[in-house]
Amino acid sequence: AEAQAILCDAQTSGGLLMAVAPEKEAALMEQLRGAGVTGAAIGEIVAGAAGRIEVKP
């Protein structure tokens, strides 16, 4: 299996990471597609201990 980058770093990849309210995700994705921009939902922000990042496959 080919390895995939699962964390984003706009400084090196040239990408853009955005945090969007769940109820606005579909509209944003539609706007991106309409502009010819590829986008993907890669996770969610949930309540938890401050400073903790949990990455799941």
PDB file of N, CA, C and O in Angstrom:
ATOM      1  N   ALA A   1       0.842  -1.191   0.000  1.00  0.00           N
ATOM      2  CA  ALA A   1       0.000   0.000   0.000  1.00  0.00           C
ATOM      3  C   ALA A   1       0.876   1.240   0.000  1.00  0.00           C
ATOM      4  O   ALA A   1       1.943   1.272   0.614  1.00  0.00           O
ATOM      5  N   GLU A   2       0.413   2.233  -0.686  1.00  0.00           N
ATOM      6  CA  GLU A   2       1.147   3.494  -0.780  1.00  0.00           C
ATOM      7  C   GLU A   2       0.857   4.364   0.439  1.00  0.00           C
ATOM      8  O   GLU A   2      -0.293   4.483   0.862  1.00  0.00           O
ATOM      9  N   ALA A   3       1.897   4.971   0.999  1.00  0.00           N
ATOM     10  CA  ALA A   3       1.729   5.844   2.169  1.00  0.00           C
ATOM     11  C   ALA A   3       1.067   7.147   1.751  1.00  0.00           C
ATOM     12  O   ALA A   3       1.311   7.650   0.654  1.00  0.00           O
ATOM     13  N   GLN A   4       0.228   7.692   2.627  1.00  0.00           N
ATOM     14  CA  GLN A   4      -0.443   8.958   2.366  1.00  0.00           C
ATOM     15  C   GLN A   4      -0.117   9.937   3.472  1.00  0.00           C
ATOM     16  O   GLN A   4      -0.025   9.551   4.637  1.00  0.00           O
ATOM     17  N   ALA A   5       0.057  11.195   3.124  1.00  0.00           N
ATOM     18  CA  ALA A   5       0.221  12.245   4.128  1.00  0.00           C
ATOM     19  C   ALA A   5      -1.143  12.497   4.758  1.00  0.00           C
ATOM     20  O   ALA A   5      -2.120  12.728   4.047  1.00  0.00           O
ATOM     21  N   ILE A   6      -1.216  12.453   6.084  1.00  0.00           N
ATOM     22  CA  ILE A   6      -2.510  12.637   6.738  1.00  0.00           C
ATOM     23  C   ILE A   6      -2.598  13.932   7.526  1.00  0.00           C
ATOM     24  O   ILE A   6      -3.671  14.283   8.016  1.00  0.00           O
ATOM     25  N   LEU A   7      -1.499  14.642   7.655  1.00  0.00           N
ATOM     26  CA  LEU A   7      -1.526  15.948   8.306  1.00  0.00           C
ATOM     27  C   LEU A   7      -1.149  16.992   7.271  1.00  0.00           C
ATOM     28  O   LEU A   7      -0.300  16.736   6.417  1.00  0.00           O
ATOM     29  N   CYS A   8      -1.757  18.148   7.329  1.00  0.00           N
ATOM     30  CA  CYS A   8      -1.512  19.193   6.337  1.00  0.00           C
ATOM     31  C   CYS A   8      -0.528  20.226   6.855  1.00  0.00           C
ATOM     32  O   CYS A   8      -0.572  20.604   8.026  1.00  0.00           O
ATOM     33  N   ASP A   9       0.341  20.672   5.999  1.00  0.00           N
ATOM     34  CA  ASP A   9       1.275  21.745   6.313  1.00  0.00           C
ATOM     35  C   ASP A   9       1.326  22.659   5.095  1.00  0.00           C
ATOM     36  O   ASP A   9       2.034  22.382   4.127  1.00  0.00           O
ATOM     37  N   ALA A  10       0.580  23.736   5.155  1.00  0.00           N
ATOM     38  CA  ALA A  10       0.490  24.650   3.999  1.00  0.00           C
ATOM     39  C   ALA A  10       1.830  25.275   3.650  1.00  0.00           C
ATOM     40  O   ALA A  10       2.014  25.735   2.523  1.00  0.00           O
ATOM     41  N   GLN A  11       2.772  25.305   4.587  1.00  0.00           N
ATOM     42  CA  GLN A  11       4.083  25.891   4.312  1.00  0.00           C
ATOM     43  C   GLN A  11       4.859  25.062   3.298  1.00  0.00           C
ATOM     44  O   GLN A  11       5.666  25.605   2.544  1.00  0.00           O
ATOM     45  N   THR A  12       4.626  23.763   3.271  1.00  0.00           N
ATOM     46  CA  THR A  12       5.395  22.912   2.369  1.00  0.00           C
ATOM     47  C   THR A  12       4.570  22.329   1.230  1.00  0.00           C
ATOM     48  O   THR A  12       5.119  22.040   0.167  1.00  0.00           O
ATOM     49  N   SER A  13       3.283  22.152   1.423  1.00  0.00           N
ATOM     50  CA  SER A  13       2.484  21.485   0.398  1.00  0.00           C
ATOM     51  C   SER A  13       1.777  22.449  -0.545  1.00  0.00           C
ATOM     52  O   SER A  13       1.328  22.050  -1.620  1.00  0.00           O
ATOM     53  N   GLY A  14       1.676  23.700  -0.155  1.00  0.00           N
ATOM     54  CA  GLY A  14       0.968  24.661  -0.978  1.00  0.00           C
ATOM     55  C   GLY A  14      -0.538  24.579  -0.847  1.00  0.00           C
ATOM     56  O   GLY A  14      -1.264  25.296  -1.536  1.00  0.00           O
ATOM     57  N   GLY A  15      -1.014  23.711   0.031  1.00  0.00           N
ATOM     58  CA  GLY A  15      -2.452  23.543   0.231  1.00  0.00           C
ATOM     59  C   GLY A  15      -3.016  24.552   1.212  1.00  0.00           C
ATOM     60  O   GLY A  15      -2.282  25.370   1.766  1.00  0.00           O
ATOM     61  N   LEU A  16      -4.304  24.493   1.420  1.00  0.00           N
ATOM     62  CA  LEU A  16      -4.991  25.380   2.350  1.00  0.00           C
ATOM     63  C   LEU A  16      -5.891  24.536   3.233  1.00  0.00           C
ATOM     64  O   LEU A  16      -6.715  23.769   2.735  1.00  0.00           O
ATOM     65  N   LEU A  17      -5.737  24.672   4.539  1.00  0.00           N
ATOM     66  CA  LEU A  17      -6.558  23.942   5.498  1.00  0.00           C
ATOM     67  C   LEU A  17      -7.546  24.918   6.109  1.00  0.00           C
ATOM     68  O   LEU A  17      -7.150  25.968   6.615  1.00  0.00           O
ATOM     69  N   MET A  18      -8.847  24.579   6.066  1.00  0.00           N
ATOM     70  CA  MET A  18      -9.885  25.460   6.602  1.00  0.00           C
ATOM     71  C   MET A  18     -10.708  24.721   7.640  1.00  0.00           C
ATOM     72  O   MET A  18     -10.947  23.520   7.513  1.00  0.00           O
ATOM     73  N   ALA A  19     -11.136  25.432   8.656  1.00  0.00           N
ATOM     74  CA  ALA A  19     -12.105  24.910   9.619  1.00  0.00           C
ATOM     75  C   ALA A  19     -13.453  25.537   9.275  1.00  0.00           C
ATOM     76  O   ALA A  19     -13.578  26.759   9.198  1.00  0.00           O
ATOM     77  N   VAL A  20     -14.456  24.691   9.071  1.00  0.00           N
ATOM     78  CA  VAL A  20     -15.775  25.147   8.636  1.00  0.00           C
ATOM     79  C   VAL A  20     -16.836  24.503   9.524  1.00  0.00           C
ATOM     80  O   VAL A  20     -16.743  23.320   9.852  1.00  0.00           O
ATOM     81  N   ALA A  21     -17.830  25.275   9.907  1.00  0.00           N
ATOM     82  CA  ALA A  21     -18.937  24.728  10.695  1.00  0.00           C
ATOM     83  C   ALA A  21     -19.577  23.577   9.920  1.00  0.00           C
ATOM     84  O   ALA A  21     -19.754  23.675   8.705  1.00  0.00           O
ATOM     85  N   PRO A  22     -19.927  22.488  10.609  1.00  0.00           N
ATOM     86  CA  PRO A  22     -20.491  21.317   9.915  1.00  0.00           C
ATOM     87  C   PRO A  22     -21.673  21.646   9.010  1.00  0.00           C
ATOM     88  O   PRO A  22     -21.806  21.069   7.931  1.00  0.00           O
ATOM     89  N   GLU A  23     -22.528  22.564   9.438  1.00  0.00           N
ATOM     90  CA  GLU A  23     -23.710  22.884   8.627  1.00  0.00           C
ATOM     91  C   GLU A  23     -23.370  23.691   7.370  1.00  0.00           C
ATOM     92  O   GLU A  23     -24.236  23.890   6.517  1.00  0.00           O
ATOM     93  N   LYS A  24     -22.131  24.155   7.245  1.00  0.00           N
ATOM     94  CA  LYS A  24     -21.720  24.924   6.064  1.00  0.00           C
ATOM     95  C   LYS A  24     -20.804  24.135   5.136  1.00  0.00           C
ATOM     96  O   LYS A  24     -20.407  24.633   4.082  1.00  0.00           O
ATOM     97  N   GLU A  25     -20.467  22.906   5.522  1.00  0.00           N
ATOM     98  CA  GLU A  25     -19.529  22.104   4.729  1.00  0.00           C
ATOM     99  C   GLU A  25     -20.034  21.843   3.312  1.00  0.00           C
ATOM    100  O   GLU A  25     -19.289  22.040   2.351  1.00  0.00           O
ATOM    101  N   ALA A  26     -21.274  21.407   3.166  1.00  0.00           N
ATOM    102  CA  ALA A  26     -21.807  21.065   1.840  1.00  0.00           C
ATOM    103  C   ALA A  26     -21.792  22.271   0.905  1.00  0.00           C
ATOM    104  O   ALA A  26     -21.428  22.144  -0.264  1.00  0.00           O
ATOM    105  N   ALA A  27     -22.181  23.434   1.408  1.00  0.00           N
ATOM    106  CA  ALA A  27     -22.195  24.643   0.572  1.00  0.00           C
ATOM    107  C   ALA A  27     -20.783  25.026   0.151  1.00  0.00           C
ATOM    108  O   ALA A  27     -20.560  25.421  -0.993  1.00  0.00           O
ATOM    109  N   LEU A  28     -19.835  24.912   1.066  1.00  0.00           N
ATOM    110  CA  LEU A  28     -18.446  25.240   0.728  1.00  0.00           C
ATOM    111  C   LEU A  28     -17.922  24.290  -0.342  1.00  0.00           C
ATOM    112  O   LEU A  28     -17.294  24.726  -1.307  1.00  0.00           O
ATOM    113  N   MET A  29     -18.175  22.996  -0.175  1.00  0.00           N
ATOM    114  CA  MET A  29     -17.692  22.027  -1.159  1.00  0.00           C
ATOM    115  C   MET A  29     -18.297  22.300  -2.534  1.00  0.00           C
ATOM    116  O   MET A  29     -17.618  22.164  -3.551  1.00  0.00           O
ATOM    117  N   GLU A  30     -19.567  22.682  -2.564  1.00  0.00           N
ATOM    118  CA  GLU A  30     -20.226  23.017  -3.831  1.00  0.00           C
ATOM    119  C   GLU A  30     -19.573  24.246  -4.470  1.00  0.00           C
ATOM    120  O   GLU A  30     -19.340  24.268  -5.678  1.00  0.00           O
ATOM    121  N   GLN A  31     -19.281  25.257  -3.668  1.00  0.00           N
ATOM    122  CA  GLN A  31     -18.628  26.461  -4.189  1.00  0.00           C
ATOM    123  C   GLN A  31     -17.231  26.146  -4.713  1.00  0.00           C
ATOM    124  O   GLN A  31     -16.829  26.658  -5.758  1.00  0.00           O
ATOM    125  N   LEU A  32     -16.498  25.312  -3.998  1.00  0.00           N
ATOM    126  CA  LEU A  32     -15.161  24.936  -4.461  1.00  0.00           C
ATOM    127  C   LEU A  32     -15.237  24.208  -5.796  1.00  0.00           C
ATOM    128  O   LEU A  32     -14.503  24.536  -6.728  1.00  0.00           O
ATOM    129  N   ARG A  33     -16.131  23.214  -5.892  1.00  0.00           N
ATOM    130  CA  ARG A  33     -16.292  22.473  -7.151  1.00  0.00           C
ATOM    131  C   ARG A  33     -16.669  23.420  -8.286  1.00  0.00           C
ATOM    132  O   ARG A  33     -16.149  23.299  -9.395  1.00  0.00           O
ATOM    133  N   GLY A  34     -17.573  24.361  -8.011  1.00  0.00           N
ATOM    134  CA  GLY A  34     -17.995  25.324  -9.020  1.00  0.00           C
ATOM    135  C   GLY A  34     -16.858  26.195  -9.518  1.00  0.00           C
ATOM    136  O   GLY A  34     -16.877  26.675 -10.652  1.00  0.00           O
ATOM    137  N   ALA A  35     -15.864  26.395  -8.660  1.00  0.00           N
ATOM    138  CA  ALA A  35     -14.701  27.203  -9.028  1.00  0.00           C
ATOM    139  C   ALA A  35     -13.572  26.345  -9.593  1.00  0.00           C
ATOM    140  O   ALA A  35     -12.492  26.850  -9.900  1.00  0.00           O
ATOM    141  N   GLY A  36     -13.831  25.038  -9.729  1.00  0.00           N
ATOM    142  CA  GLY A  36     -12.804  24.149 -10.271  1.00  0.00           C
ATOM    143  C   GLY A  36     -11.706  23.812  -9.282  1.00  0.00           C
ATOM    144  O   GLY A  36     -10.599  23.444  -9.674  1.00  0.00           O
ATOM    145  N   VAL A  37     -12.012  23.939  -7.995  1.00  0.00           N
ATOM    146  CA  VAL A  37     -11.024  23.680  -6.944  1.00  0.00           C
ATOM    147  C   VAL A  37     -11.346  22.341  -6.287  1.00  0.00           C
ATOM    148  O   VAL A  37     -12.497  22.066  -5.948  1.00  0.00           O
ATOM    149  N   THR A  38     -10.326  21.517  -6.112  1.00  0.00           N
ATOM    150  CA  THR A  38     -10.497  20.236  -5.433  1.00  0.00           C
ATOM    151  C   THR A  38     -10.478  20.451  -3.932  1.00  0.00           C
ATOM    152  O   THR A  38      -9.597  21.136  -3.412  1.00  0.00           O
ATOM    153  N   GLY A  39     -11.438  19.874  -3.235  1.00  0.00           N
ATOM    154  CA  GLY A  39     -11.492  19.983  -1.782  1.00  0.00           C
ATOM    155  C   GLY A  39     -11.925  18.667  -1.181  1.00  0.00           C
ATOM    156  O   GLY A  39     -12.529  17.834  -1.856  1.00  0.00           O
ATOM    157  N   ALA A  40     -11.618  18.481   0.085  1.00  0.00           N
ATOM    158  CA  ALA A  40     -12.011  17.258   0.783  1.00  0.00           C
ATOM    159  C   ALA A  40     -12.140  17.533   2.265  1.00  0.00           C
ATOM    160  O   ALA A  40     -11.354  18.290   2.834  1.00  0.00           O
ATOM    161  N   ALA A  41     -13.130  16.918   2.891  1.00  0.00           N
ATOM    162  CA  ALA A  41     -13.255  16.965   4.348  1.00  0.00           C
ATOM    163  C   ALA A  41     -12.290  15.922   4.897  1.00  0.00           C
ATOM    164  O   ALA A  41     -12.338  14.759   4.497  1.00  0.00           O
ATOM    165  N   ILE A  42     -11.415  16.331   5.813  1.00  0.00           N
ATOM    166  CA  ILE A  42     -10.401  15.396   6.315  1.00  0.00           C
ATOM    167  C   ILE A  42     -10.531  15.119   7.800  1.00  0.00           C
ATOM    168  O   ILE A  42      -9.747  14.342   8.345  1.00  0.00           O
ATOM    169  N   GLY A  43     -11.485  15.725   8.465  1.00  0.00           N
ATOM    170  CA  GLY A  43     -11.620  15.477   9.894  1.00  0.00           C
ATOM    171  C   GLY A  43     -12.662  16.376  10.507  1.00  0.00           C
ATOM    172  O   GLY A  43     -13.419  17.053   9.811  1.00  0.00           O
ATOM    173  N   GLU A  44     -12.685  16.369  11.828  1.00  0.00           N
ATOM    174  CA  GLU A  44     -13.628  17.221  12.550  1.00  0.00           C
ATOM    175  C   GLU A  44     -13.000  17.665  13.867  1.00  0.00           C
ATOM    176  O   GLU A  44     -12.095  17.018  14.395  1.00  0.00           O
ATOM    177  N   ILE A  45     -13.495  18.766  14.373  1.00  0.00           N
ATOM    178  CA  ILE A  45     -13.054  19.278  15.664  1.00  0.00           C
ATOM    179  C   ILE A  45     -14.095  18.849  16.684  1.00  0.00           C
ATOM    180  O   ILE A  45     -15.284  19.124  16.521  1.00  0.00           O
ATOM    181  N   VAL A  46     -13.650  18.183  17.722  1.00  0.00           N
ATOM    182  CA  VAL A  46     -14.563  17.696  18.758  1.00  0.00           C
ATOM    183  C   VAL A  46     -14.063  18.140  20.126  1.00  0.00           C
ATOM    184  O   VAL A  46     -12.896  18.497  20.289  1.00  0.00           O
ATOM    185  N   ALA A  47     -14.950  18.114  21.096  1.00  0.00           N
ATOM    186  CA  ALA A  47     -14.573  18.472  22.461  1.00  0.00           C
ATOM    187  C   ALA A  47     -13.568  17.456  22.986  1.00  0.00           C
ATOM    188  O   ALA A  47     -13.653  16.265  22.686  1.00  0.00           O
ATOM    189  N   GLY A  48     -12.628  17.940  23.762  1.00  0.00           N
ATOM    190  CA  GLY A  48     -11.623  17.052  24.334  1.00  0.00           C
ATOM    191  C   GLY A  48     -10.605  17.851  25.122  1.00  0.00           C
ATOM    192  O   GLY A  48     -10.738  19.065  25.282  1.00  0.00           O
ATOM    193  N   ALA A  49      -9.613  17.176  25.599  1.00  0.00           N
ATOM    194  CA  ALA A  49      -8.560  17.831  26.368  1.00  0.00           C
ATOM    195  C   ALA A  49      -7.810  18.830  25.488  1.00  0.00           C
ATOM    196  O   ALA A  49      -7.530  18.549  24.323  1.00  0.00           O
ATOM    197  N   ALA A  50      -7.492  19.980  26.042  1.00  0.00           N
ATOM    198  CA  ALA A  50      -6.763  21.012  25.297  1.00  0.00           C
ATOM    199  C   ALA A  50      -5.398  20.490  24.868  1.00  0.00           C
ATOM    200  O   ALA A  50      -4.708  19.813  25.629  1.00  0.00           O
ATOM    201  N   GLY A  51      -5.020  20.820  23.626  1.00  0.00           N
ATOM    202  CA  GLY A  51      -3.703  20.454  23.137  1.00  0.00           C
ATOM    203  C   GLY A  51      -3.569  19.029  22.642  1.00  0.00           C
ATOM    204  O   GLY A  51      -2.461  18.599  22.320  1.00  0.00           O
ATOM    205  N   ARG A  52      -4.641  18.292  22.572  1.00  0.00           N
ATOM    206  CA  ARG A  52      -4.568  16.896  22.140  1.00  0.00           C
ATOM    207  C   ARG A  52      -4.983  16.777  20.678  1.00  0.00           C
ATOM    208  O   ARG A  52      -6.022  17.296  20.269  1.00  0.00           O
ATOM    209  N   ILE A  53      -4.165  16.095  19.909  1.00  0.00           N
ATOM    210  CA  ILE A  53      -4.489  15.797  18.517  1.00  0.00           C
ATOM    211  C   ILE A  53      -4.502  14.283  18.379  1.00  0.00           C
ATOM    212  O   ILE A  53      -3.522  13.614  18.710  1.00  0.00           O
ATOM    213  N   GLU A  54      -5.606  13.748  17.894  1.00  0.00           N
ATOM    214  CA  GLU A  54      -5.728  12.304  17.708  1.00  0.00           C
ATOM    215  C   GLU A  54      -5.931  12.030  16.231  1.00  0.00           C
ATOM    216  O   GLU A  54      -6.882  12.527  15.629  1.00  0.00           O
ATOM    217  N   VAL A  55      -5.042  11.242  15.646  1.00  0.00           N
ATOM    218  CA  VAL A  55      -5.113  10.909  14.227  1.00  0.00           C
ATOM    219  C   VAL A  55      -5.513   9.450  14.107  1.00  0.00           C
ATOM    220  O   VAL A  55      -4.854   8.567  14.656  1.00  0.00           O
ATOM    221  N   LYS A  56      -6.602   9.203  13.382  1.00  0.00           N
ATOM    222  CA  LYS A  56      -7.094   7.836  13.172  1.00  0.00           C
ATOM    223  C   LYS A  56      -7.051   7.519  11.682  1.00  0.00           C
ATOM    224  O   LYS A  56      -7.305   8.394  10.855  1.00  0.00           O
ATOM    225  N   PRO A  57      -6.731   6.276  11.335  1.00  0.00           N
ATOM    226  CA  PRO A  57      -6.690   5.905   9.908  1.00  0.00           C
ATOM    227  C   PRO A  57      -8.081   5.882   9.301  1.00  0.00           C
ATOM    228  O   PRO A  57      -8.232   5.591   8.115  1.00  0.00           O
TER     229      PRO A  57
END
